[in-house]
Amino acid sequence: MAKVKIKWNNAGFQALMKSADMQNILQSEAAARAAWCGDGFTSRVKVGEKRAFAYVAVSYTHLTLPT
């Protein structure tokens, strides 16, 4: 059996990972995770150098500081 070699199209892969479709998928998933966490959490999508990424963080607008 012959060995199969795969040559990645890095520019095409990076374009796919930064695309609007990928950002929409990431936003949908991150929003679902933030909703699961409850009130006081928010989700964001950012585009990095090689790919888009999403994260869930605490929304500081819901925090109250002790007096």
TORZA-927227 format. One line per field, with one value per residue: residue number from 1; residue in three letters; chain; x, y negated, z of N, C-alpha, C, O in turn. Coordinates in steps of 0.05 Angstrom, whole numbers, padded with zeros to 5 digits. Example, Ala and Ser with C-alpha at 12.3 -4.5 7.8 and 13.67 -1.06 7.14 Angstrom:
<sites>
num: (1; 2)
residuo: (ALA; SER)
cadena: (A; A)
n_xx: (00264; 00257)
n_yy: (00114; 00045)
n_zz: (00156; 00142)
ca_xx: (00246; 00273)
ca_yy: (00090; 00021)
ca_zz: (00156; 00143)
c_xx: (00264; 00258)
c_yy: (00066; -00001)
c_zz: (00156; 00157)
o_xx: (00285; 00268)
o_yy: (00066; -00023)
o_zz: (00169; 00161)
</sites>
This chain:
<sites>
num: (1; 2; 3; 4; 5; 6; 7; 8; 9; 10; 11; 12; 13; 14; 15; 16; 17; 18; 19; 20; 21; 22; 23; 24; 25; 26; 27; 28; 29; 30; 31; 32; 33; 34; 35; 36; 37; 38; 39; 40; 41; 42; 43; 44; 45; 46; 47; 48; 49; 50; 51; 52; 53; 54; 55; 56; 57; 58; 59; 60; 61; 62; 63; 64; 65; 66; 67)
residuo: (MET; ALA; LYS; VAL; LYS; ILE; LYS; TRP; ASN; ASN; ALA; GLY; PHE; GLN; ALA; LEU; MET; LYS; SER; ALA; ASP; MET; GLN; ASN; ILE; LEU; GLN; SER; GLU; ALA; ALA; ALA; ARG; ALA; ALA; TRP; CYS; GLY; ASP; GLY; PHE; THR; SER; ARG; VAL; LYS; VAL; GLY; GLU; LYS; ARG; ALA; PHE; ALA; TYR; VAL; ALA; VAL; SER; TYR; THR; HIS; LEU; THR; LEU; PRO; THR)
cadena: (A; A; A; A; A; A; A; A; A; A; A; A; A; A; A; A; A; A; A; A; A; A; A; A; A; A; A; A; A; A; A; A; A; A; A; A; A; A; A; A; A; A; A; A; A; A; A; A; A; A; A; A; A; A; A; A; A; A; A; A; A; A; A; A; A; A; A)
n_xx: (00017; 00013; 00043; 00006; 00010; -00006; -00016; -00025; -00065; -00047; -00060; -00112; -00137; -00130; -00160; -00211; -00217; -00221; -00266; -00331; -00373; -00350; -00342; -00395; -00413; -00379; -00397; -00450; -00443; -00412; -00448; -00488; -00461; -00451; -00503; -00517; -00485; -00510; -00540; -00500; -00457; -00421; -00410; -00360; -00331; -00270; -00223; -00163; -00093; -00087; -00135; -00205; -00233; -00272; -00298; -00322; -00339; -00340; -00389; -00378; -00414; -00454; -00434; -00427; -00393; -00365; -00383)
n_yy: (00024; -00044; -00103; -00159; -00227; -00289; -00355; -00414; -00471; -00525; -00581; -00580; -00550; -00584; -00628; -00605; -00594; -00645; -00665; -00696; -00660; -00622; -00655; -00666; -00614; -00606; -00648; -00633; -00585; -00603; -00640; -00605; -00578; -00620; -00633; -00586; -00591; -00631; -00692; -00751; -00736; -00741; -00735; -00736; -00746; -00744; -00762; -00733; -00730; -00683; -00656; -00658; -00666; -00650; -00671; -00665; -00708; -00742; -00790; -00853; -00893; -00873; -00866; -00887; -00931; -00925; -00968)
n_zz: (00000; -00018; 00009; 00029; 00016; 00041; 00024; 00055; 00043; 00066; 00065; 00046; 00086; 00131; 00113; 00113; 00168; 00187; 00165; 00155; 00161; 00196; 00240; 00253; 00269; 00313; 00346; 00356; 00385; 00429; 00452; 00468; 00509; 00544; 00559; 00585; 00629; 00657; 00683; 00678; 00647; 00586; 00515; 00465; 00400; 00366; 00315; 00302; 00284; 00254; 00258; 00275; 00340; 00399; 00462; 00530; 00581; 00645; 00655; 00672; 00684; 00715; 00764; 00833; 00873; 00939; 00993)
ca_xx: (00000; 00029; 00038; -00008; 00019; -00026; -00004; -00045; -00066; -00048; -00074; -00141; -00146; -00132; -00183; -00235; -00219; -00227; -00289; -00356; -00388; -00337; -00348; -00423; -00414; -00367; -00414; -00473; -00434; -00404; -00473; -00502; -00446; -00456; -00531; -00517; -00472; -00529; -00537; -00473; -00436; -00424; -00393; -00348; -00316; -00249; -00207; -00134; -00075; -00090; -00162; -00224; -00238; -00294; -00295; -00343; -00327; -00358; -00398; -00373; -00436; -00472; -00420; -00429; -00370; -00373; -00379)
ca_yy: (00000; -00068; -00124; -00182; -00252; -00311; -00382; -00433; -00498; -00541; -00606; -00574; -00542; -00608; -00643; -00591; -00597; -00673; -00673; -00705; -00636; -00611; -00673; -00661; -00589; -00611; -00666; -00617; -00566; -00619; -00651; -00583; -00572; -00642; -00630; -00564; -00600; -00647; -00722; -00762; -00726; -00751; -00721; -00753; -00733; -00761; -00750; -00735; -00730; -00659; -00645; -00671; -00652; -00660; -00666; -00673; -00723; -00755; -00817; -00869; -00911; -00860; -00865; -00910; -00933; -00929; -00996)
ca_zz: (00000; -00021; 00029; 00019; 00026; 00039; 00025; 00064; 00031; 00091; 00061; 00044; 00113; 00148; 00104; 00122; 00197; 00193; 00149; 00168; 00169; 00220; 00262; 00261; 00284; 00339; 00362; 00365; 00406; 00453; 00464; 00482; 00533; 00562; 00569; 00604; 00654; 00671; 00682; 00685; 00629; 00558; 00496; 00444; 00378; 00356; 00294; 00307; 00261; 00237; 00259; 00293; 00365; 00415; 00490; 00548; 00603; 00664; 00647; 00696; 00688; 00734; 00790; 00850; 00891; 00967; 01002)
c_xx: (00018; 00022; 00025; 00003; -00002; -00011; -00026; -00043; -00070; -00064; -00104; -00152; -00149; -00155; -00209; -00238; -00225; -00253; -00313; -00372; -00376; -00343; -00377; -00426; -00402; -00385; -00438; -00465; -00426; -00429; -00488; -00488; -00450; -00484; -00532; -00505; -00491; -00524; -00509; -00451; -00442; -00405; -00383; -00333; -00295; -00234; -00178; -00118; -00081; -00119; -00179; -00227; -00260; -00287; -00319; -00329; -00349; -00364; -00396; -00396; -00455; -00459; -00425; -00405; -00379; -00367; -00367)
c_yy: (-00025; -00088; -00147; -00207; -00273; -00337; -00402; -00459; -00517; -00567; -00602; -00566; -00566; -00626; -00631; -00596; -00626; -00682; -00682; -00681; -00623; -00629; -00670; -00635; -00593; -00628; -00650; -00598; -00581; -00631; -00629; -00577; -00595; -00640; -00607; -00573; -00618; -00677; -00730; -00752; -00736; -00735; -00741; -00735; -00753; -00746; -00755; -00734; -00707; -00649; -00662; -00654; -00665; -00654; -00676; -00686; -00734; -00783; -00835; -00889; -00899; -00859; -00890; -00909; -00937; -00958; -00996)
c_zz: (00000; 00001; 00015; 00032; 00021; 00042; 00031; 00048; 00055; 00087; 00059; 00071; 00131; 00139; 00113; 00152; 00205; 00181; 00167; 00177; 00194; 00244; 00272; 00277; 00312; 00357; 00373; 00388; 00432; 00467; 00479; 00508; 00554; 00574; 00589; 00630; 00670; 00668; 00690; 00667; 00600; 00540; 00475; 00423; 00369; 00334; 00300; 00281; 00242; 00237; 00277; 00318; 00381; 00444; 00506; 00572; 00621; 00654; 00672; 00702; 00710; 00762; 00806; 00869; 00920; 00975; 01030)
o_xx: (00036; 00000; 00031; 00006; -00014; 00005; -00044; -00021; -00092; -00079; -00120; -00175; -00169; -00169; -00227; -00261; -00233; -00262; -00315; -00385; -00391; -00348; -00382; -00441; -00414; -00387; -00446; -00479; -00434; -00430; -00499; -00501; -00453; -00487; -00546; -00513; -00487; -00507; -00496; -00427; -00465; -00386; -00397; -00324; -00301; -00234; -00169; -00129; -00079; -00126; -00169; -00224; -00265; -00272; -00334; -00310; -00372; -00346; -00411; -00396; -00471; -00472; -00426; -00399; -00399; -00348; -00363)
o_yy: (-00027; -00090; -00155; -00209; -00275; -00341; -00406; -00468; -00523; -00575; -00617; -00573; -00568; -00637; -00645; -00601; -00630; -00705; -00675; -00681; -00616; -00619; -00671; -00635; -00583; -00622; -00654; -00596; -00572; -00631; -00635; -00572; -00589; -00646; -00610; -00563; -00621; -00686; -00718; -00758; -00738; -00723; -00760; -00713; -00777; -00722; -00778; -00738; -00709; -00634; -00678; -00630; -00689; -00636; -00693; -00675; -00736; -00798; -00831; -00901; -00914; -00851; -00912; -00888; -00951; -00971; -01018)
o_zz: (00016; 00011; -00008; 00056; 00000; 00060; 00015; 00042; 00062; 00105; 00071; 00077; 00146; 00156; 00121; 00161; 00228; 00186; 00190; 00199; 00212; 00266; 00296; 00297; 00331; 00381; 00396; 00407; 00454; 00492; 00500; 00528; 00577; 00598; 00609; 00651; 00694; 00652; 00707; 00673; 00592; 00550; 00468; 00429; 00364; 00333; 00302; 00259; 00218; 00219; 00293; 00317; 00377; 00451; 00497; 00583; 00614; 00646; 00691; 00723; 00721; 00781; 00795; 00880; 00925; 00965; 01041)
</sites>
